Amino acid sequence: MTLETLDIASLKKSGYMKQRQKDLFVVRLRMPCGNLTSKELAGLARIAEKYGTGNVHITTRQGIQIPNVHLAKLDSITKELSENGTPPGSCGPRVRNIIACPGNAECNYGIIDTYGLGAMLDREFFGEDMPVKIKFAVTGCPNSCAKPQENDLGVMGTLKPAIYSEECTGCGTCTFFCPEKAIRVENEKAVIDWDKCNLCGACVGACPSDLIKEEAKGYRIFVGGKIGKRPRLGSELTEVKSAEETVAVFRKIMDWSKKNTNKGERFGDCLDRVGFEEFKSSVLG
């Protein structure tokens, strides 16, 4: 069977989206965390020239898609895209391209390895059939550049600081560096106001005497976010201590969603219908 013989719905699930022009398709690529090598990018340019009109489009989810590909060329372009290391992606009621900020690989604020976690989520979930589309986002710190609260499932890196106050002189340097003004000086000692601290870790390394250290890193999980015509911010579900635990919790959420989400019902709407506390109890026990 060739792609040319499949129906439009089947093609869409595999990343081939029908254009308004007769027999023309947009081919969406699988690009976890939006990363490409220069060699793959050069290959895409060649493929877009050969099978399309030489144009590519950068999507809102850190992906690339090639428009204006004729139906009769879908099998051939798929073969070359796969050989290039940039195979077609998914659309429709499936897990979509996983997005991520650079995390601690590049960013000064990055707390966790977003690319590593994004790759783990991609291997475990990408393209998995669901009752409705599911979008993941991984962000390295509370700055939330990858917007985990606007995705069906999101994860944010956090860092809990610890102040070795016995040797603190109360110089106040740390109070200047804290963006949330969550550190104050009392009785010549620096004190963290945990009601204000958002666990961004900006204070670590700010102390001239090196008295603020990392106590623990965390992975804060959000569920139920979406944008579109009726936006909804995701709710915080839990916080775990490792990338492996994050993937395990995501698996529980996905299995729950398959049993409880109605066809075409976004995950956040399902949570509103079922009740967040009931969902939380079912997933986390």
Buried (B, 14 or more C-beta within 10 A) or exposed (E): EEBEEBEEEEBBBBBBBBEEEEEBBBBBBBBBBBBBEEEBEEBBEEBBEEBBEEEBEEBEBBBBBBBBBBBEBBEBBBEBBEEBEBBBBBBBBBBBBBBBBBBBBEBEBBBBBBBBBBBBBBEBBBBEEBBBBBBBBBBBBBBBBBBBBBBBBBBBBBBBBEBEBEEBBBBEBBBEBBEBEBBBBEEEBBBBEEEEBBBBBBBBEBBEEEBBEEEEBBBBBBBBBBEEEEEBEBBEBBBBEEBEBBBEBBEEBBEBBEEBBEEEBBBBBBBEEBEBEEBBEBBEE
